[in-house]
Amino acid sequence: MMDGAPQDAIQVWWIFLAATLVALILIGAFVASMIIQQRRFVATTRAFAGRLLLAQEEERAWVARELHDDLIQRVALLGGELEELARGDAHAGPIRLMGLHEELHELAGEIRRIAHRMHPSTLEHLGLPAALEQLAAEFTDQGLPVRVETSVAPADVPEQARTPLFRIAQESLRNVMRHARADGAVVRLMPEAGGVLLEIADGGNGFDPGSASSAGGLGLTSLRERMRLAQGRLSIRSAPGAGTTISAWAPGESGR
């Protein structure tokens, strides 16, 4: 009887030791997994931040090019025209003034275009449907026919969702122009599940959304991030040769 007690104690000790080792292994694996996930998250965040900064720099470079290569030179030419007009023939004055007036009108249009790209005032004053109509007209003028279909009143679009949804439409249509080789695009804005659904569809060459290059692209990453900040969701339906449909849903005021 006395011999059995030490044996039982040894068995209990070994069971306790094994359980402790298993617990330590599980804890170590959990900690290692958390460290790996944290590093991946930090790396992903840094990569996205880097791509976002690159996009901002590209946007600033575009504005600088527009101002330097076009607007500033046109202003300088107008200044030269005015100087020549001040020293020139009085009879030619009215004709040249009409030309200068037209040039100033075109110049004002270019400035409005740049300002609208940076921040559309229509979005603030008239709402998302009107801003989408204006955006469609701009892309149509650039050679991509865009049709807008909306069954949503401006007041039905939550304020916090207006800018994200507009930027998604803007970036999506830019991608259609650059990559899709489509004859046109359709922008739809409709109520959906207590919120607002925006769809941008084209019949272009499409792509594989699951490919590494597509999934990691700055454009799609920024679109998803915009909807995440608006507490909404974004989905992409596309396939090579089958066009692309981008859907962005944002919750209504009561759904937040």
Secondary structure, 3 states (H helix, E strand, C coil): CCCHHHHHHHHHHHHHHHHHHHHHHHHHHHHHHHHHHHHHHHHHHHHHHHHHHHHHHHHHHHHHHHHHHHHHHHHHHHHHHHHHHHHCCCCCHHHHHHHHHHHHHHHHHHHHHHHHHHCCHHHHHCCHHHHHHHHHHHHHHCCCCEEEEECCCHHHCCHHHHHHHHHHHHHHHHHHHHHHCCCCEEEEEEEECCEEEEEEEECCCCCCCCCHHHHCCHHHHHHHHHHHHCCCEEEEEECCCCCEEEEEEEECHHHC
